[in-house]
């Protein structure tokens, strides 16, 4: 009897502990849902098992950045920016251009008709030699690894004559993040990018963060701090805290840390350890090469366009937001960091290449980048489109 009593008592205590833990988790979840806002423009990153994420058709939202813009928008029938709906069919005599890229191409902060793709189409149609379609396939946070999948699965259906890929300075980090989520067929060919699979298995962390705001909060606060401690060392981390030094800044400016998790601008960080930079650049280069080979097989022309962020264009560009990424205010950084690597890659792989650094720098007396948000302004989009339009490389590919 005494043994049964002890077992029952242990069971009751265990149930009580489980109940208390359950109540704590529920309270934590309620708290997390109360204090955490929906991530900015989260609707543009609706999970997709093939393309990782994709905006839904006719999705309405508002782009906001204090002091920069407050602008409502709606996606078209394909979930793209437009302007206007897209059709797979192409009329005879139409020269169709597909522009790939991320939120810069999508046009965060500007109207659909003010995006570089829309401006470029207007410039082309002024020539009146033939009809041009320029379809904007910019998707928030896309990079070459997903653009390769999206090109093969969707963009090719539009029968483009030319593909223009706008390479963002942050694509090197995005490719690092997305690569483990790739899905392969039996032949080893990439067939998708699933946000809830990692190395072919269920991604428990991603699933937990999708369904639980508490898990998301813990990842962003507690686990993020642990990652910083691992990178800087326990003592250094807390020494910085006590002195009021921002740990992320120290991580970003450390030239010999492989900080790809934290630094989306690692390719353009002056003085960064070359071995670290090239290790991660080779990943992005691999997917750009796959895009080039795929387009060659389909006899579609390809232009690679690289553009800088505001801190490399002018001391007055992206004047506020740059400090978050540990770039000084009132200073223009060297464009010889990063861009020669891209240019050399393009030359070696026979890829037509347009570098937008010089055209943007020449226009840096105007506001080309939003001060806080960092995306191209209406004028910045115009300068980019005009530079592409007047490029000998681009003109040649229109023939």
N, C-alpha and C positions, 0 to 999 in steps of 0.2 A: 504493500500500500504506500509506504513512504517513497519508494522509487517512482511509482506512478504519479505521486503528488509532486515530486521534484520535476519530472518530465513535463507535467502540466504547467507548472509554474514557469519553467523555461520557455515553453511554447507561448504562454500568455505575455511574458516579457518581450519575446521576439516579435509577436504580433503588434504589441504596443510600439516597439521601436520602428517597425515597418510603417505603422500608421502615422507616427510622428514624422518620419522621413517623407512619407507621401504628402502630408500636410505642408511640410516645409517646401517641397518641390512645387506644389500647387501655388503656395504663396509667392515663391520665387518667380514662377511663370506669370502670375498675375502682375507682379511688380515689373517684370521685364516688358510685358506687353503695354504697361502703362507708361513707362519712361522711354521706351525705344520707339522712335518714329520709323515709318516705312523708309527703307533706303531710297535715296534720291533717284527719281526716274526708274524705280524698280520694275514698273510695267514694261519698260523697254527690254528687260532681261528675263522675260518669261521662259522658264525652263523648257528645253527641247532635247529629246534623246538623240537627235541627229546633229543638230547645229549648236548644241550646248544651251543657247538661248536665242530667242527670236521675238521681235515685237509682234503682237497680234494685229490682224487687220482692223482698220478703223479705230485704233486705240487713241483715246484723248487724254491729254495731261497738260501740265503747265511746267515750263522750264523756268526756274527761279535762281537767281544769284544776286544777293544784296548789293545794290549799287551798280550791277551789271545789266540785268535784264529780268523781265517778268513777262513771259510769252507763252500763250496757249498754242497747242499744235495738235494735229491729228495725222495718223499714218494712213496710207492708202490701202487699196484692196489686197495688197501683198504684205502689208505690215511695214512697208518702206516709207521714206519721207516724201517721195514724189518730187515736185508737185504733180498731181494727177495720178490716175490709175495706170498700172502697167499691164501690157498684154504680151503673150508669148509670140503671137503672129507678127511678122514684119512685112510691111508693104514693099513692093518692088521699088528699087532706087533709094531706099532708106539706108543710111549708114548708121549703125547702132553702136554706141559706146557704153560699156558697163563700167561704172566707177565704184571700186571696192575701197573699203576703209572702215574707220571706227566712228566715234561720236563727232570727230572733226569734219568728216565727210557728211555724216548725218545732218550736221548743222546745229549743234546745241547753241542756243542763244540768238539764232537768226531765223527768219521766216524761210519757208520752203523755197520760195522763188529767189532768195538771197544766197542760197548755198552755191558753192563753187561749181557743182555739176549743172545747176540751173543757169548760172551766169555763163558757163562755157557753152551750153546749148544755144543761148541767145547770141553769143558771139559767132558761133558757127553758122547759124541760120541767116545772119546778116550777109553772108557771102552769096547766098542764093544760088550756088552752083548745084547743090543737091540738098536733100532733106536729111537732117540729123536728129537722132534720138540720143540723149544722154541720160541714162537711167542711174539714179542714185541708189546704190546698194550699201551705203554706209550703215553699219549697225553698231550700237553702243558697245564698246569694249571688244570688238572683233580684232583679230590679228591674223597673220598669214596662215597659221595652222587651221583655224576655222574657215578662213576665206577660201582655202583650198577645198575643203569639204563643201562649202556653200557654192563655190564655182561649179564643181562637178555635179552636184545634186539639183541645183536650182538655176543659177545664172546661165548655164549653157543652154537651157530651154529657150532663152530669149534670142538665141543665135546672134550674139554680138560680133561685130567686125573688129572691134578693138576693146581690150580690157586695160583700164588705167587703175593701178593699185597705189593708193596713197599710204605710204609707210609712215606710221606714227612713231615718235621717239620712244613711246612706252610699249611698243609691240613686243620688244624683246622679253619683257617681264610677263606679258600676257601669254606668249607662246610657252614659256616655262611653266606657267600655271595650268594651261589647258592640255599640254602634252600627255600627262598621266591619265587623262580622261578619254583618250582616243580609243575607238573601237575598230578592230581589224577583222577582215574576213579570213577564210581558210588559207588564202594565198598571201596573207600579210598586207593586203591593201587596206588603206584607211577608208572606212565607210561611215564614220560618225564620230561625234564627240559628246559623250553622255555625262552630264554634270553629277550624276549619282552613281557613277562607276569609276573606279580608280584601278588601273592596271588590270582591267577586266573583271574586277570584283566589286560588290556593293561598297559604296563610299559611306561608311557609317557616320563619319563626321559631317559630311554634306547633308545626309538625310536628317540627322539630329538638328542641324541648324535650320533646315527647311521647315520642320514641323514645330520646333520649340524656340521661342524667343529667348528663353533663359539660356539655352545652349549657345545661341548667337551672342548674348551678352557676355557669357563666360569666355567665349572664344575671343571677343574683341577687347575685353578688359584683362581678365586673369591670364589666359593662355598667351595673349599678345605680350604681356609683361614677362612671362616665362621665356618666350622666344628672344626677347631683348636681353634677358639675363644670360641666356646661353651664348649669345653672340658677344656680349661685352664682358661677361664674367660677373659673378654675384657681387663681389666687393665694389667693382667699378660702377655697376648699376646703381647701387644704393648710395655710393659717394656722390654720383651725379645728382641723384634725387635730393640729397641733403644740401647740395650747393645750388640747387635750382637750375641745373643744366639739363636740357632736353635730351633724353637718351636716343631718340630717333635721329636727332641731328648728328650726334656723335657717330652713330652707325652709318649714316649717309656720307659723311665726309671722310670716313676711314678708307683710305685708298687700297688697303690690302685685305679688307674683309669681303668675302663672297656674300654680299647682302642683297641678292636678287629678290628675296622675299619682300624686302622693304623698299628697294630702290628701283622704280620703274624707269628711271632715267640713267641707268648704269652705263649704257652705251655712250652717253654724252656727258659723263662726269669727268671734268678735267683732271688729268693725272692719275686716273684709275688704273689699277694693276692690269696690264695688257692681257695677261694670261686669263684672268677672270673674265674680262670683257669678251675675249675671243671665244672662250668656252661657251658662253651663252649666245653670242652672235651666230655661231655655227648652227645652232638649233633653228633660228629664224631663217638663216640662209638656206637650210635644207628645205624648208617649206616653200620659200620663194622659188627655189629650183624646181620643185614638184609642180608649182603653178606654171612656170615657164615651159616645162616639158609637156604638160597637159595641153596648154594652148598651142604649142608647136604641133602636137599630134592632130589637133583640130583645125590647124591652119588659121589661127586667130592671132592677131598682132597683140603685143604686150608692151606696156610702158610702166616702168616703176618710177614713182614720184616720191621724193623725200622732202619733208618740211621740218623746220626747227620750231621749238617753242619760243615764247617771247623773250626769255632771258638770254637767248643767243641772237636776238634781232635788235633789241635796243634797250637802253637802261630804263626807259619809261614804259616798256611793254611788260604785261603780266606783273605789274609793279607790286601788288599785294600778295597774291597767291604763291609767288615763287619762294617766299621765306619758309613755307611749310616743307619745301623740298631742299632746304638748306642752301639756297642761292641768295647771294647778297642783293640788296636793293641798290638802285642807281649804278648798275654795272652791266655792261654787255659782255657775255662770255664768248669764247672762241668757237667759231663754227668748224675749225679744223679738228675738233674732237667728234668722232663718230662718223661724220659724213664721208671722209676719205675711205673708211672701211666699206661703206655701202657702195660708193662709186667704184672702188676696185673690184668688188664682188660683181657688180653689174657688167663691168668691162670684160672680166674673165669669162662670164657666162653668156656673153653676147645679148645682154638685156638692154633695151633702150631705156635711158635714165635721164630724169629731169631733177635737178637740185634747185629747190625754191629759196635757198638761203639768200642769194644776192638780190633777187627781186624784192623780197620782203625787207631786207636791210635798207635798200634804196628808198623804201617808202616808210621808214621807221619814224618819220616826223609826225605821222598820223597814228591814230589808235588802231592797231591791227589785232591786238589780243585783249580780251577782257581783263580788267585789273585783278580781280579775285579769281574768277573761274578759269581763265587761261585759254579758253577756246577762241578761235578766230572770230573777230567781229564781222559785221557786214562788209566793211572796207577790206579787212584781211582776206575774206573769201573772194572778193573781187580781184585783189592783187594776185592771189593764187591762180584763179581761173585765167586771168589775162596772161600770166607768165606761161602757163601750160599752152594756151592758144597760140602765143607768139614763138614758142619753142620750135626750132628747126626739127628736132626729134619728133615732136607731135605732128607737125605739118607733113613730114615724110610718111608717117604711118596713116595719114588720111588718104593717101594716094591709092 
